[in-house]
Amino acid sequence: MAIQYMPTLVENHPGLLLRGGTVVDPSQALNRICDVAIRDGSISAVGDGLPDDGCRVFDVSGRYVFPGLVDLHAHICWGFTDIGLVPDDICPSTGVTAIVDAGSSSWPSQDAFRRIVAEPSRTRVFGFSNISSVGIPTAGTPELASLRFVDVDRSVAAVAGNRDLMTGIKIRMGRHLIGDNGIEPMRLAVEAADQANVPVMVHVGNTPCPLAGIMDLLRPGDIITHAYHGHPHGILDDHRAVWEDVIEGRSRGILMDVGHGAGSFSFDVARSAFEQGFFPDAISTDLYTVNVNGPVFDLPTTMSKMLNLGMPLEDIVESTTSIPAAAIGRNELGTLRPGAAADVAVFELEEGDFEFSDSHGNRRRWPRRLTCEMTLLDGEIVYERR
């Protein structure tokens, strides 16, 4: 059933009121039925029985109202890589109002990232700069097969000079991507990130050493992506328990991100970890051309998997709003606080019989699915489900 628009006498009024939805905003410890008022592109009030003041009113009772979602790991350099998606093609219909490219570009291609991807995009766009000058032109490119492709000084300068766009350093540490270079690319990435005062995002799975060896080099705020992969050197030991070193690393402030992708999320690994209370800090898609038609599809599908695996809804919302926003240094996003930009996602939690797949070909039928009903960006409706 579509969201009901309740016409008022003043159709051209700049305000908008979302009435009667269950507002879930972890940044305010808010999870209850109330109204959200929007004026001049910003959240003007959140509370009970707010007056419409002649603005457009939408009855969202029976729906959830979240801050606009932030996808921390995707690939959107569509103009100059083989894997990039167009942000405005994939984000509005899924409640995503900010999306972060995870290392598709590097310092030689940063201008192209800005001109081709970020500037034309209505969706908010950010990026992690790849420590390799090659970037990620294709999914299988071994961008760190040679350390000749790493220039710490130029990486630091590129990030420092573009802080409105670039939010960190990305490194992929799979064996097939780094050749015989062992842990050295990781050290160089951390060195660059330390100088630029930004986080590192580390792609793990089939790494040259156990995960603990990588986490030992990381600092609070750095990000492990593909945390629930099903490949060697993961988060679980031989008894399916989360490694103590991994738990300790997280307690130091290292963030664990889903980064689903085409080959980096296992239902079995996630189930074992979730049963031990080891939920992700951030939920992201690693969305790109190969997986957008399955198994990933979009961020709501990834959130639905977490929900059916046992992660609480409020934690899921936090992991797709305020936590990823803070991870990229954009605390003004991922919140419905009065005064914040009115980036809002309205969702229905559907009940039924839905099929989901992980990255290893495993299928599950589960009863719940999150579906985006409406997306607002700076207070303007950019998507409404019909």
TIROVO-656276 format. One record per residue: residue in one letter; x, y, z of N, C-alpha, C in turn. Coordinates in steps of 0.1 Angstrom, whole numbers, padded with zeros to 4 digits, always signed. Layout:
BEGIN
AXYZXYZXYZ;...
***
This chain:
BEGIN
M+0008-0012+0000+0000+0000+0000+0009+0012+0000;A+0007+0022-0009+0015+0034-0010+0013+0043+0001;I+0023+0051+0004+0022+0062+0014+0011+0071+0010;Q+0002+0075+0020-0009+0084+0017-0005+0098+0018;Y-0007+0105+0007-0004+0120+0007-0017+0127+0011;M-0016+0135+0021-0028+0142+0027-0027+0157+0022;P-0035+0161+0012-0033+0175+0006-0037+0185+0017;T-0031+0197+0016-0034+0208+0024-0038+0220+0015;L-0042+0231+0021-0046+0242+0013-0035+0249+0006;V-0023+0247+0011-0011+0254+0005-0002+0244-0002;E-0004+0242-0015+0004+0231-0021+0018+0235-0024;N+0022+0248-0025+0035+0252-0028+0043+0256-0016;H+0038+0252-0004+0045+0255+0008+0058+0247+0009;P+0070+0253+0014+0082+0246+0013+0083+0235+0024;G+0074+0234+0033+0075+0224+0044+0069+0210+0040;L+0073+0200+0048+0068+0187+0046+0067+0180+0060;L+0057+0172+0062+0055+0166+0075+0053+0151+0072;L+0061+0143+0079+0059+0128+0079+0052+0125+0092;R+0040+0120+0091+0032+0118+0103+0030+0104+0106;G+0032+0101+0119+0028+0088+0125+0037+0076+0122;G+0049+0078+0117+0058+0066+0115+0066+0063+0127;T+0071+0051+0127+0080+0047+0138+0094+0052+0134;V+0098+0063+0141+0111+0069+0139+0122+0062+0146;V+0132+0057+0138+0143+0051+0144+0156+0059+0141;D+0161+0066+0151+0173+0074+0149+0182+0072+0160;P+0192+0062+0159+0201+0059+0170+0209+0071+0174;S+0212+0081+0166+0219+0093+0170+0213+0100+0181;Q+0199+0098+0182+0192+0105+0193+0186+0095+0202;A+0190+0082+0202+0184+0072+0210+0169+0072+0208;L+0164+0073+0196+0150+0075+0193+0145+0063+0186;N+0134+0057+0191+0128+0045+0185+0113+0045+0190;R+0105+0053+0183+0091+0054+0187+0083+0060+0176;I+0069+0059+0178+0060+0066+0168+0060+0081+0171;C+0063+0089+0161+0062+0103+0162+0062+0109+0148;D+0063+0123+0148+0062+0130+0135+0076+0136+0132;V+0079+0138+0119+0091+0145+0115+0087+0156+0106;A+0091+0168+0110+0088+0180+0102+0100+0185+0095;I+0099+0189+0082+0110+0194+0074+0106+0207+0068;R+0116+0216+0068+0114+0229+0063+0127+0235+0057;D+0126+0240+0045+0138+0246+0038+0150+0236+0038;G+0147+0224+0035+0157+0214+0033+0163+0208+0046;S+0159+0212+0057+0164+0207+0070+0153+0201+0079;I+0157+0193+0088+0148+0188+0098+0145+0199+0108;S+0132+0203+0109+0128+0214+0118+0123+0209+0131;A+0118+0197+0132+0113+0192+0145+0110+0177+0144;V+0112+0170+0155+0108+0156+0156+0100+0155+0169;G+0088+0151+0169+0080+0150+0181+0066+0145+0179;D+0058+0146+0189+0044+0141+0188+0034+0152+0184;G+0025+0149+0175+0014+0158+0172+0019+0171+0166;L+0029+0171+0158+0034+0183+0152+0024+0190+0143;P+0022+0203+0143+0012+0210+0135+0017+0209+0120;D+0008+0209+0111+0012+0208+0097+0015+0222+0091;D+0010+0232+0097+0013+0246+0093+0012+0248+0078;G+0003+0241+0072+0000+0243+0058+0010+0236+0049;C+0018+0228+0054+0028+0221+0046+0022+0208+0041;R+0030+0201+0032+0025+0188+0026+0026+0178+0037;V+0016+0170+0039+0016+0160+0050+0015+0146+0043;F+0024+0137+0048+0023+0123+0043+0021+0114+0056;D+0011+0106+0054+0008+0096+0065+0017+0084+0063;V+0026+0082+0072+0036+0071+0071+0034+0061+0083;S+0022+0061+0088+0018+0052+0099+0020+0038+0094;G+0026+0029+0102+0029+0015+0098+0042+0014+0091;R+0049+0025+0089+0062+0025+0083+0073+0029+0093;Y+0085+0027+0089+0097+0031+0097+0103+0044+0090;V+0107+0053+0098+0114+0065+0093+0128+0065+0098;F+0138+0064+0089+0152+0064+0093+0159+0076+0087;P+0170+0080+0093+0179+0089+0086+0183+0084+0072;G+0186+0092+0063+0191+0087+0050+0202+0078+0052;L+0202+0067+0044+0213+0057+0046+0226+0061+0040;V+0237+0056+0046+0250+0058+0041+0257+0045+0038;D+0260+0043+0025+0266+0030+0021+0281+0033+0021;L+0288+0027+0030+0302+0029+0033+0312+0023+0023;H+0307+0013+0015+0316+0006+0006+0308+0003-0007;A+0311+0010-0018+0306+0007-0031+0316+0011-0041;H+0312+0008-0054+0321+0012-0065+0313+0020-0075;I+0316+0033-0076+0308+0041-0084+0315+0050-0095;C+0328+0046-0097+0336+0053-0107+0332+0048-0121;W+0320+0051-0125+0314+0045-0138+0321+0050-0150;G+0326+0062-0150+0332+0068-0162+0345+0063-0166;F+0353+0057-0157+0367+0053-0160+0371+0040-0154;T+0361+0032-0149+0365+0018-0145+0354+0009-0151;D+0357-0004-0150+0348-0014-0156+0337-0018-0145;I+0339-0014-0133+0330-0019-0122+0321-0009-0117;G+0322+0004-0121+0315+0015-0115+0300+0016-0119;L+0292+0019-0109+0278+0021-0110+0275+0036-0109;V+0264+0041-0115+0260+0055-0114+0252+0057-0101;P+0257+0066-0092+0251+0067-0079+0236+0070-0080;D+0232+0079-0089+0218+0083-0089+0209+0072-0096;D+0215+0062-0102+0207+0051-0107+0204+0041-0096;I+0212+0040-0086+0211+0029-0076+0207+0034-0062;C+0208+0047-0059+0206+0051-0045+0192+0056-0042;P+0186+0065-0049+0173+0070-0045+0162+0060-0041;S+0161+0049-0049+0151+0039-0047+0154+0030-0036;T+0166+0031-0030+0170+0022-0019+0172+0030-0006;G+0168+0042-0005+0170+0050+0007+0184+0055+0010;V+0193+0053+0001+0207+0057+0003+0208+0072-0002;T+0213+0080+0007+0214+0094+0004+0229+0098+0003;A+0238+0089+0008+0252+0092+0007+0259+0078+0004;I+0269+0079-0005+0275+0066-0009+0290+0069-0010;V+0298+0059-0006+0313+0061-0005+0319+0051-0015;D+0327+0056-0024+0335+0047-0033+0347+0042-0026;A+0349+0029-0026+0360+0023-0018+0372+0019-0026;G+0379+0030-0030+0392+0028-0036+0393+0025-0051;S+0382+0028-0058+0382+0026-0073+0392+0036-0079;S+0393+0048-0073+0402+0058-0078+0414+0060-0069;S+0424+0067-0074+0436+0070-0066+0441+0084-0071;W+0452+0088-0066+0456+0102-0069+0457+0105-0084;P+0461+0096-0093+0460+0100-0107+0446+0102-0113;S+0436+0095-0107+0423+0096-0113+0413+0104-0104;Q+0418+0111-0094+0410+0118-0085+0402+0129-0091;D+0408+0136-0101+0401+0146-0108+0389+0141-0116;A+0391+0129-0122+0380+0123-0129+0369+0118-0120;F+0373+0114-0108+0363+0110-0098+0354+0122-0095;R+0360+0133-0093+0353+0145-0089+0344+0150-0101;R+0350+0151-0113+0343+0157-0124+0332+0148-0130;I+0335+0135-0131+0326+0126-0138+0316+0120-0128;V+0320+0118-0116+0311+0111-0106+0305+0120-0096;A+0313+0127-0088+0308+0134-0077+0300+0147-0081;E+0305+0155-0089+0299+0168-0092+0285+0166-0099;P+0284+0157-0108+0270+0156-0115+0260+0148-0106;S+0264+0143-0095+0256+0134-0087+0247+0142-0077;R+0234+0139-0077+0226+0144-0067+0228+0137-0053;T+0230+0124-0054+0233+0117-0042+0247+0122-0037;R+0248+0123-0024+0261+0127-0018+0271+0116-0020;V+0283+0120-0026+0293+0111-0030+0306+0114-0022;F+0313+0104-0017+0326+0105-0010+0334+0093-0015;G+0347+0093-0011+0356+0083-0016+0368+0080-0007;F+0372+0068-0007+0385+0064-0002+0395+0063-0013;S+0407+0068-0012+0417+0068-0022+0425+0056-0021;N+0426+0048-0032+0434+0036-0032+0449+0040-0030;I+0456+0032-0021+0470+0034-0019+0478+0031-0032;S+0473+0023-0040+0479+0020-0053+0475+0031-0064;S+0484+0036-0071+0481+0046-0081+0472+0040-0092;V+0471+0026-0093+0463+0019-0103+0448+0021-0100;G+0445+0022-0087+0431+0021-0084+0425+0007-0086;I+0412+0006-0089+0406-0007-0092+0398-0005-0105;P+0405-0007-0116+0398-0006-0129+0389-0018-0132;T+0393-0029-0127+0385-0041-0128+0386-0048-0114;A+0376-0057-0112+0376-0064-0099+0388-0072-0096;G+0394-0078-0106+0405-0087-0105+0419-0081-0107;T+0420-0068-0109+0432-0061-0111+0441-0062-0099;P+0454-0068-0101+0463-0069-0089+0471-0056-0087;E+0464-0046-0082+0469-0032-0081+0481-0031-0073;L+0484-0041-0064+0496-0040-0055+0506-0051-0058;A+0505-0057-0070+0515-0067-0074+0529-0061-0073;S+0530-0048-0075+0543-0042-0074+0542-0029-0065;L+0552-0028-0056+0551-0016-0048+0555-0003-0055;R+0559-0005-0067+0562+0007-0076+0549+0015-0078;F+0538+0009-0076+0525+0016-0078+0521+0024-0065;V+0529+0024-0055+0526+0031-0042+0535+0043-0041;D+0528+0055-0039+0535+0067-0036+0528+0074-0025;V+0534+0072-0013+0528+0077-0001+0526+0092-0001;D+0536+0099-0005+0535+0114-0005+0524+0119-0014;R+0523+0113-0026+0512+0118-0035+0498+0114-0030;S+0497+0102-0024+0485+0098-0018+0480+0108-0007;V+0490+0111+0002+0487+0120+0013+0482+0134+0007;A+0490+0139-0003+0487+0152-0008+0473+0152-0015;A+0470+0141-0022+0457+0141-0029+0445+0141-0020;V+0446+0133-0009+0436+0133+0001+0435+0146+0009;A+0446+0151+0013+0446+0163+0021+0441+0175+0013;G+0443+0175+0000+0438+0186-0008+0424+0185-0013;N+0418+0174-0009+0404+0171-0014+0395+0166-0003;R+0396+0172+0009+0389+0166+0020+0374+0167+0020;D+0369+0176+0011+0355+0176+0009+0350+0164+0002;L+0359+0156-0005+0355+0145-0012+0361+0132-0007;M+0374+0132-0004+0381+0120+0000+0382+0119+0015;T+0378+0107+0020+0376+0105+0034+0386+0095+0040;G+0394+0088+0032+0403+0079+0038+0412+0072+0027;I+0420+0062+0031+0428+0054+0022+0423+0040+0022;K+0422+0034+0010+0417+0020+0008+0429+0011+0004;I+0429-0001+0009+0439-0011+0005+0432-0024+0004;R+0435-0032-0007+0430-0046-0008+0441-0055-0005;M+0440-0064+0005+0451-0072+0010+0449-0087+0007;G+0441-0090-0004+0440-0104-0008+0453-0108-0015;R+0457-0121-0013+0470-0126-0019+0471-0123-0034;H+0459-0125-0041+0459-0124-0055+0461-0110-0060;L+0460-0100-0050+0460-0086-0054+0474-0080-0050;I+0481-0086-0041+0494-0080-0036+0506-0088-0040;G+0505-0098-0047+0516-0106-0051+0524-0111-0039;D+0537-0110-0040+0546-0115-0029+0550-0104-0019;N+0542-0094-0018+0546-0082-0010+0542-0083+0005;G+0536-0094+0008+0533-0097+0022+0525-0085+0029;I+0530-0081+0041+0523-0071+0049+0527-0057+0046;E+0538-0055+0037+0543-0042+0035+0533-0032+0029;P+0524-0036+0019+0514-0027+0014+0506-0021+0026;M+0503-0030+0035+0494-0025+0047+0502-0015+0055;R+0514-0017+0057+0522-0007+0064+0522+0007+0057;L+0524+0006+0044+0524+0019+0036+0510+0026+0036;A+0500+0018+0036+0486+0024+0036+0484+0031+0050;V+0488+0025+0061+0486+0031+0074+0495+0043+0075;E+0507+0043+0070+0516+0054+0070+0509+0066+0063;A+0504+0064+0051+0497+0075+0044+0485+0080+0051;A+0477+0071+0057+0465+0075+0064+0469+0083+0077;D+0479+0078+0083+0484+0085+0095+0488+0099+0092;Q+0495+0101+0081+0500+0115+0078+0488+0123+0073;A+0478+0118+0067+0466+0125+0062+0456+0127+0073;N+0458+0119+0084+0448+0120+0095+0434+0115+0091;V+0434+0104+0084+0421+0098+0079+0422+0083+0082;P+0411+0076+0082+0410+0061+0084+0415+0053+0072;V+0420+0041+0075+0422+0031+0064+0411+0022+0064;M+0406+0018+0051+0397+0007+0050+0405-0004+0043;V+0404-0016+0050+0412-0028+0045+0403-0039+0041;H+0405-0042+0028+0398-0054+0022+0405-0066+0027;V+0398-0076+0034+0404-0088+0039+0397-0100+0032;G+0404-0112+0034+0399-0124+0027+0411-0129+0019;N+0415-0142+0022+0427-0147+0016+0439-0138+0018;T+0441-0133+0029+0452-0124+0032+0465-0132+0035;P+0477-0125+0034+0489-0133+0035+0493-0137+0049;C+0484-0132+0059+0487-0136+0073+0473-0136+0080;P+0472-0142+0092+0460-0141+0099+0455-0127+0102;L+0442-0126+0104+0436-0112+0105+0443-0104+0117;A+0447-0111+0127+0453-0104+0138+0465-0097+0134;G+0473-0102+0124+0485-0095+0120+0482-0082+0113;I+0471-0082+0106+0466-0069+0100+0461-0059+0110;M+0452-0065+0120+0446-0056+0130+0457-0050+0139;D+0468-0057+0141+0479-0051+0149+0484-0038+0144;L+0483-0036+0131+0488-0024+0125+0477-0012+0124;L+0465-0016+0127+0454-0006+0126+0452+0002+0138;R+0446+0014+0136+0443+0023+0147+0428+0025+0149;P+0424+0031+0160+0410+0033+0163+0404+0041+0151;G+0392+0037+0146+0386+0043+0135+0389+0037+0121;D+0399+0029+0121+0402+0021+0108+0392+0011+0106;I+0390+0006+0094+0379-0002+0090+0383-0015+0084;I+0379-0027+0089+0380-0040+0082+0367-0042+0074;T+0369-0043+0061+0357-0046+0053+0358-0060+0048;H+0346-0066+0045+0344-0080+0042+0347-0088+0055;A+0342-0083+0066+0345-0090+0079+0339-0104+0080;Y+0328-0107+0073+0321-0120+0074+0323-0128+0061;H+0335-0127+0055+0338-0135+0043+0340-0150+0048;G+0340-0159+0038+0341-0173+0041+0354-0179+0036;H+0365-0170+0035+0378-0175+0030+0388-0177+0041;P+0400-0182+0039+0410-0183+0049+0413-0170+0056;H+0418-0171+0069+0422-0160+0077+0410-0150+0079;G+0399-0156+0084+0387-0148+0087+0386-0146+0102;I+0374-0142+0107+0372-0138+0121+0370-0150+0130;L+0368-0162+0124+0364-0174+0132+0376-0183+0133;D+0378-0190+0145+0388-0200+0146+0383-0214+0142;D+0390-0224+0144+0386-0237+0140+0374-0243+0147;H+0370-0236+0158+0359-0241+0166+0347-0231+0164;R+0348-0223+0153+0337-0214+0149+0335-0203+0160;A+0345-0200+0168+0344-0189+0178+0352-0177+0172;V+0347-0165+0175+0355-0153+0170+0368-0153+0177;W+0379-0151+0170+0392-0150+0175+0393-0139+0186;E+0400-0142+0197+0401-0132+0208+0409-0120+0203;D+0419-0122+0194+0426-0111+0188+0417-0101+0181;V+0407-0107+0174+0397-0099+0166+0388-0091+0176;I+0384-0098+0187+0375-0091+0197+0383-0080+0203;E+0396-0082+0206+0405-0072+0212+0407-0060+0203;G+0409-0063+0190+0411-0052+0180+0399-0044+0179;R+0387-0050+0179+0375-0042+0179+0373-0034+0191;S+0377-0039+0203+0376-0031+0215+0385-0019+0215;R+0395-0019+0207+0404-0007+0205+0398+0003+0196;G+0387+0000+0189+0380+0010+0181+0381+0007+0166;I+0386-0005+0162+0386-0009+0148+0372-0013+0144;L+0367-0007+0133+0354-0010+0129+0353-0022+0120;M+0342-0030+0122+0340-0042+0114+0328-0039+0104;D+0331-0040+0091+0321-0036+0081+0318-0049+0073;V+0305-0050+0069+0301-0062+0061+0307-0062+0048;G+0306-0052+0040+0312-0052+0026+0308-0065+0018;H+0295-0067+0016+0290-0080+0011+0297-0084-0001;G+0296-0077-0012+0303-0080-0024+0298-0093-0031;A+0305-0096-0042+0302-0108-0050+0309-0121-0044;G+0319-0119-0035+0326-0131-0029+0330-0129-0015;S+0323-0120-0007+0329-0117+0006+0319-0117+0017;F+0308-0124+0016+0298-0126+0027+0293-0140+0028;S+0294-0146+0040+0290-0160+0042+0279-0160+0053;F+0268-0166+0049+0257-0167+0059+0262-0175+0071;D+0270-0186+0069+0274-0194+0080+0284-0187+0089;V+0293-0179+0084+0302-0171+0092+0295-0161+0100;A+0285-0154+0093+0278-0144+0100+0269-0150+0111;R+0263-0161+0108+0254-0168+0118+0262-0171+0131;S+0274-0177+0129+0282-0181+0140+0287-0169+0148;A+0291-0158+0141+0295-0146+0148+0283-0139+0155;F+0272-0139+0149+0260-0132+0155+0256-0139+0167;E+0256-0153+0167+0253-0160+0179+0262-0157+0191;Q+0273-0152+0188+0283-0148+0199+0282-0133+0202;G+0272-0126+0195+0270-0112+0198+0279-0103+0190;F+0286-0109+0180+0296-0102+0172+0289-0096+0159;F+0282-0085+0161+0275-0079+0150+0284-0069+0143;P+0281-0065+0131+0290-0055+0124+0288-0041+0130;D+0298-0033+0129+0297-0019+0132+0290-0011+0120;A+0294-0015+0108+0288-0009+0096+0283-0020+0087;I+0273-0017+0080+0267-0026+0070+0268-0019+0056;S+0276-0024+0048+0278-0019+0034+0276-0030+0024;T+0275-0025+0011+0272-0035+0001+0284-0040-0007;D+0294-0032-0009+0305-0034-0019+0298-0037-0033;L+0288-0028-0036+0280-0029-0048+0288-0025-0060;Y+0288-0033-0071+0294-0029-0083+0287-0037-0094;T+0292-0035-0107+0285-0040-0118+0282-0055-0118;V+0291-0063-0112+0290-0077-0112+0279-0083-0103;N+0277-0075-0092+0268-0081-0081+0255-0073-0080;V+0253-0062-0087+0241-0054-0086+0228-0061-0089;N+0229-0072-0098+0218-0080-0101+0218-0093-0093;G+0225-0094-0083+0226-0105-0074+0240-0110-0072;P+0244-0114-0060+0235-0116-0048+0233-0104-0040;V+0240-0093-0043+0239-0081-0034+0226-0073-0036;F+0224-0069-0048+0212-0061-0052+0213-0046-0047;D+0213-0044-0034+0213-0031-0028+0214-0031-0013;L+0215-0020-0007+0217-0019+0008+0205-0024+0016;P+0192-0021+0012+0181-0027+0019+0181-0042+0019;T+0185-0049+0008+0186-0063+0008+0197-0068+0018;T+0208-0061+0018+0219-0065+0028+0214-0063+0042;M+0207-0052+0045+0202-0050+0058+0192-0061+0062;S+0184-0065+0052+0174-0076+0055+0180-0089+0059;K+0192-0092+0052+0199-0104+0056+0204-0103+0071;M+0209-0091+0075+0213-0090+0088+0201-0091+0098;L+0190-0086+0094+0178-0087+0103+0174-0101+0105;N+0173-0109+0094+0169-0123+0094+0179-0132+0101;L+0192-0127+0101+0202-0135+0108+0202-0132+0123;G+0194-0122+0128+0193-0119+0142+0198-0106+0147;M+0203-0097+0138+0207-0084+0143+0196-0075+0146;P+0195-0069+0157+0184-0060+0161+0182-0048+0151;L+0170-0045+0148+0167-0034+0138+0174-0021+0141;E+0174-0017+0154+0180-0004+0158+0195-0005+0155;D+0201-0016+0157+0215-0017+0154+0218-0016+0139;I+0209-0022+0132+0210-0022+0117+0209-0008+0112;V+0200+0000+0118+0199+0014+0113+0211+0022+0117;E+0216+0020+0129+0228+0027+0133+0240+0023+0124;S+0241+0011+0120+0252+0006+0112+0251+0011+0097;T+0240+0017+0094+0238+0022+0080+0236+0037+0080;T+0237+0044+0092+0235+0058+0093+0246+0065+0101;S+0244+0066+0114+0254+0074+0121+0268+0068+0122;I+0269+0055+0123+0283+0049+0124+0291+0051+0111;P+0285+0048+0099+0293+0051+0087+0295+0066+0085;A+0286+0074+0089+0288+0088+0087+0299+0093+0096;A+0300+0088+0108+0311+0092+0117+0324+0086+0111;A+0324+0074+0106+0336+0068+0101+0343+0076+0090;I+0335+0083+0082+0341+0092+0071+0341+0106+0076;G+0339+0109+0088+0341+0123+0094+0330+0132+0090;R+0318+0126+0088+0306+0134+0084+0295+0132+0094;N+0297+0137+0106+0287+0135+0117+0274+0143+0114;E+0274+0152+0105+0262+0159+0102+0252+0151+0094;L+0257+0139+0089+0248+0130+0081+0244+0119+0091;G+0234+0111+0086+0230+0099+0094+0222+0102+0106;T+0215+0114+0106+0208+0118+0118+0196+0126+0114;L+0186+0126+0123+0173+0134+0121+0173+0145+0131;R+0184+0149+0137+0184+0160+0146+0179+0173+0140;P+0171+0180+0147+0167+0193+0142+0179+0201+0138;G+0178+0207+0126+0189+0215+0120+0197+0207+0110;A+0197+0194+0111+0204+0185+0101+0198+0186+0087;A+0205+0183+0077+0200+0182+0064+0189+0171+0064;A+0178+0174+0057+0166+0165+0057+0169+0153+0047;D+0178+0145+0050+0180+0132+0043+0173+0122+0051;V+0162+0116+0045+0153+0107+0052+0149+0095+0043;A+0148+0084+0049+0144+0072+0042+0132+0066+0050;V+0121+0063+0042+0109+0057+0048+0109+0043+0043;F+0107+0033+0052+0108+0019+0049+0095+0012+0054;E+0092+0002+0047+0082-0008+0051+0089-0021+0055;L+0086-0027+0066+0091-0040+0069+0081-0050+0065;E+0083-0057+0054+0074-0066+0048+0075-0080+0054;E+0063-0086+0055+0063-0100+0060+0059-0109+0049;G+0066-0120+0047+0063-0129+0036+0073-0141+0035;D+0076-0145+0023+0085-0156+0021+0095-0151+0010;F+0107-0148+0015+0116-0141+0006+0129-0149+0005;E+0135-0150-0007+0148-0157-0009+0159-0147-0009;F+0170-0151-0002+0182-0144-0001+0194-0153-0004;S+0205-0147-0010+0217-0155-0013+0229-0148-0007;D+0239-0156-0003+0252-0150+0002+0261-0150-0010;S+0274-0147-0008+0284-0146-0018+0289-0160-0022;H+0285-0171-0016+0290-0184-0019+0280-0193-0025;G+0269-0187-0029+0259-0195-0036+0249-0202-0026;N+0250-0199-0013+0240-0204-0004+0227-0196-0004;R+0216-0203-0003+0203-0196-0004+0195-0198+0009;R+0188-0188+0013+0179-0190+0025+0166-0183+0022;R+0155-0189+0028+0142-0183+0027+0138-0178+0040;W+0136-0165+0041+0133-0158+0054+0120-0150+0053;P+0115-0147+0065+0101-0140+0065+0101-0125+0065;R+0112-0118+0065+0112-0104+0066+0121-0097+0056;R+0116-0086+0051+0123-0078+0041+0121-0063+0043;L+0131-0055+0043+0130-0041+0043+0129-0036+0029;T+0119-0027+0027+0116-0022+0013+0115-0007+0014;C+0122+0001+0006+0122+0015+0007+0109+0020+0000;E+0102+0029+0008+0089+0035+0003+0091+0050-0002;M+0101+0057+0004+0103+0071+0000+0117+0075+0005;T+0123+0083-0003+0136+0089+0000+0136+0104-0002;L+0141+0111+0008+0142+0125+0007+0157+0129+0008;L+0161+0139+0000+0175+0144+0000+0174+0159+0001;D+0180+0164+0011+0178+0179+0014+0164+0183+0014;G+0155+0175+0019+0141+0178+0020+0132+0176+0008;E+0139+0172-0003+0131+0170-0016+0129+0155-0018;I+0117+0151-0023+0114+0137-0025+0121+0133-0038;V+0131+0124-0037+0138+0119-0049+0133+0105-0053;Y+0125+0099-0044+0119+0086-0048+0107+0084-0040;E+0097+0079-0046+0084+0075-0039+0079+0062-0046;R+0078+0052-0038+0073+0039-0044+0058+0040-0047;R+0055+0035-0059+0041+0036-0064+0035+0022-0064;
***
